[in-house]
Amino acid sequence: MYLNFEKWHGNGNDFIIVNSIENELKINKNKIINISDRNIGIGFDQLIKIDLPTKPNQDFFIRFFNADGSEAGMCLNGIRCAAKYIWNNSFAPVGTVNFQTKTKNIICEPKTKKMIQVYVDSPEKIMHKSLHSKLKNKSVNDFFISNIGNNHLCIKMKSIKKVNLNEKYKNLEGVIKELDINLSIFKKNGNNIDIRTYENGVGETLSCGSAALCVASYYIKDKLLKVRSIGGELDFEKNKNGILMAGPASFIYRGNISD
């Protein structure tokens, strides 16, 4: 038996996408760990599984699994890739698609040939006195924590290029991992924001759409905001129902691996 997949990326945040629409695929944690290995497997940040919806008025149920086999609640780079995958494979006509995810419903639609726009609620700011106190004890001061289907600790810094993000995460891991909080550091310059993100179950990624949204939503007003990661840019603007994010979704290759 072979597991058929396509590999995609959104600003370097890479995924394999598998189709569980016609035939239910059972993918266990050990399988994900093995095939996510970049030396002996395919290599990816997350596996995206596309199922039929379990709720009314939704088109597909999208699930995200990290490289360590754990399940993520949301991935905004991945949701764009899932939309493009569905259109390219004619599972739905090119146009608006309503996605059910583990944590919330998301609407995607094409913006240009290469860009996908995503309508999403504004993130919820998390106020947790005990957690905030622990972070301040770790000398973390200019920060906020937001949830957009997954949790993000966002730390504002004067410079992020030379920061050892792995070391910073390890220093904070005991405080944030229990609550499944991802770590981002960012620098703001006018309407441009530079960001780096360490995702639970993955490590530092070239881009994280959810983290970018959390930071953008904190500052967004009436003007377009650009959030720049190592892998590329995402655009954010206010929408009557929340926030509109636009970014690329790029096909890499398709293949199969022994199941």
C-alpha positions in Angstrom: 0.0 0.0 0.0 1.2 3.5 -0.8 0.3 6.9 0.7 -0.2 9.4 -2.1 0.6 13.0 -1.3 1.4 16.4 -2.7 4.0 18.7 -1.2 3.3 22.4 -0.9 4.6 25.4 0.9 3.5 28.9 2.0 6.5 31.2 2.2 8.7 28.2 2.9 6.4 26.7 5.6 6.1 23.3 4.0 3.5 20.6 4.1 2.4 17.3 2.6 -1.3 17.1 1.8 -3.2 13.8 1.8 -6.7 13.2 0.5 -9.0 11.4 2.9 -12.2 12.4 1.1 -13.0 9.3 -0.8 -11.3 6.8 1.5 -10.6 7.4 5.1 -6.9 7.5 5.9 -5.7 6.4 9.3 -2.3 8.1 10.0 -0.7 7.4 13.3 1.8 9.5 15.3 4.8 7.2 14.5 4.1 7.3 10.8 4.0 11.1 10.8 7.3 11.3 12.8 9.0 8.9 10.3 8.0 10.6 7.1 8.5 14.1 8.5 12.2 13.4 9.0 14.2 15.6 6.6 17.0 13.0 6.3 15.2 9.7 6.0 11.7 10.7 5.2 10.0 13.3 3.0 10.5 16.2 5.4 7.8 18.7 6.3 6.6 21.1 9.0 3.1 19.7 9.0 0.9 17.0 7.4 -2.5 18.3 6.2 -5.3 15.8 6.1 -8.4 16.7 4.0 -11.7 15.1 5.1 -15.4 15.5 4.5 -16.9 18.0 6.9 -18.7 16.9 10.1 -20.6 20.2 10.4 -23.3 21.8 8.2 -22.5 24.6 5.7 -18.8 23.6 5.5 -17.1 22.2 2.4 -14.1 20.3 3.9 -12.7 19.4 7.2 -9.0 20.2 7.4 -6.7 18.8 10.1 -3.1 19.7 10.8 -0.4 17.4 12.3 3.0 18.7 13.4 6.2 16.9 12.5 6.2 15.3 16.0 2.8 13.8 15.4 0.9 16.2 17.6 -2.2 17.9 16.2 -2.3 21.6 15.7 -5.6 23.6 15.9 -4.9 25.9 13.1 -2.3 26.8 10.3 -3.0 29.8 8.1 -0.1 29.0 5.7 -1.4 25.5 5.5 -5.0 26.5 4.9 -4.0 28.4 1.8 -2.2 25.4 0.5 -5.1 23.2 1.2 -7.4 25.5 -0.8 -5.1 25.6 -3.8 -4.8 21.8 -3.6 -8.6 21.4 -3.6 -9.0 23.7 -6.6 -6.1 22.1 -8.6 -7.5 18.6 -8.0 -11.1 19.7 -8.9 -12.5 18.7 -5.6 -14.3 22.1 -5.7 -14.6 24.8 -8.3 -12.2 27.7 -8.1 -13.9 30.2 -5.8 -15.0 30.6 -2.2 -14.4 27.5 0.0 -15.6 27.1 3.6 -13.2 25.1 5.7 -14.0 23.4 9.0 -10.9 23.0 11.3 -10.4 21.7 14.8 -10.8 25.1 16.3 -12.8 27.4 13.9 -14.3 27.8 10.5 -12.2 29.6 7.8 -13.1 31.0 4.4 -10.6 31.1 1.5 -10.8 32.4 -2.0 -8.4 33.2 -4.8 -7.0 36.7 -5.0 -4.6 36.4 -8.0 -3.1 33.4 -9.8 -0.5 33.0 -7.0 -2.2 34.6 -4.0 -4.9 33.3 -1.8 -6.9 35.4 0.6 -8.2 34.2 3.9 -11.0 35.7 6.0 -10.4 35.1 9.6 -11.7 36.4 13.0 -9.4 38.7 15.0 -7.3 36.7 17.5 -8.4 36.7 21.1 -6.0 38.3 23.5 -5.2 36.0 26.5 -4.8 37.5 29.9 -3.4 34.9 32.3 -2.0 36.5 35.5 0.1 33.6 36.6 1.6 33.0 33.2 2.3 36.7 32.7 4.0 36.8 36.1 6.2 33.8 35.2 7.2 35.4 31.9 8.2 38.6 33.6 10.3 36.6 36.0 12.1 35.3 32.9 12.8 38.9 31.9 10.1 38.9 29.2 8.5 42.4 29.4 7.2 43.8 26.1 4.9 40.9 25.0 1.3 39.8 24.5 -0.3 36.4 24.1 -3.0 35.7 21.5 -5.1 32.8 20.3 -6.3 32.2 16.7 -7.0 28.5 17.0 -3.6 28.0 18.5 -1.7 30.1 21.1 1.1 32.5 20.4 3.5 34.4 22.7 4.7 37.4 20.8 7.7 39.3 22.1 8.6 42.7 20.7 12.3 43.4 20.3 14.6 46.0 18.8 16.4 43.5 16.7 15.6 39.8 15.9 18.2 38.8 13.3 20.9 37.6 15.7 18.7 36.2 18.4 19.2 32.5 19.1 15.5 31.5 18.9 16.1 27.9 19.9 17.9 29.0 23.1 15.1 31.5 23.8 12.5 28.8 23.4 14.3 26.4 25.7 14.5 29.1 28.4 10.8 29.7 28.2 9.7 26.1 27.4 8.8 25.2 31.0 6.5 28.2 31.2 4.7 28.0 27.8 4.8 24.5 26.5 2.3 23.1 29.1 -0.3 25.6 27.6 0.8 24.7 24.0 2.0 28.2 23.3 4.2 28.9 20.3 6.9 31.6 20.5 7.4 34.5 18.2 9.8 37.4 18.3 9.2 40.5 16.1 10.4 44.0 15.2 8.0 46.7 14.1 9.0 49.4 11.6 6.0 51.5 10.5 3.6 49.3 8.5 6.2 46.6 8.2 6.8 43.9 10.8 9.6 41.4 10.8 9.0 38.1 12.6 10.5 34.8 13.5 8.5 31.9 15.0 9.3 28.7 16.9 6.3 26.3 16.6 5.6 23.6 19.1 6.2 20.2 17.6 8.2 21.6 14.7 10.9 24.2 15.7 11.7 27.4 13.9 9.8 27.6 10.6 10.5 29.9 7.6 7.0 31.4 8.1 4.0 31.0 10.4 0.8 32.5 9.2 -1.0 32.3 12.6 1.8 34.0 14.4 1.9 36.7 11.7 -1.8 37.3 12.1 -1.6 37.6 15.9 1.1 40.3 15.6 -0.6 42.1 12.7 -3.9 42.2 14.6 -2.3 43.9 17.6 -1.3 46.9 15.4 -3.6 46.9 12.5 -5.8 50.0 12.0 -6.9 51.2 8.6 -3.7 50.7 6.6 -2.3 47.5 5.0 0.3 45.8 7.2 3.1 43.6 5.8 4.5 40.9 8.0 7.9 39.6 6.8 9.4 36.3 7.8 12.5 34.5 6.5 10.3 32.8 3.8 8.4 35.8 2.5 5.6 38.3 3.1 2.0 38.2 4.2 -0.4 41.1 3.8 -3.1 42.0 6.4 -5.9 44.4 6.3 -9.1 45.0 8.3 -12.3 43.5 7.1 -15.9 44.0 8.4 -15.9 40.5 9.8 -12.3 40.5 11.2 -9.1 40.4 9.2 -8.2 39.6 5.7 -4.9 37.8 5.1 -3.3 37.3 1.7 -0.3 35.2 0.8 1.1 32.6 -1.6 0.5 28.9 -1.9 3.1 27.0 -4.0 3.1 23.4 -5.3 6.4 21.6 -5.0 5.8 18.0 -6.2 3.6 14.9 -5.8 4.6 11.4 -4.9 3.8 8.4 -2.8 5.5 6.6 0.1 5.1 3.0 1.3 2.4 2.7 3.9 
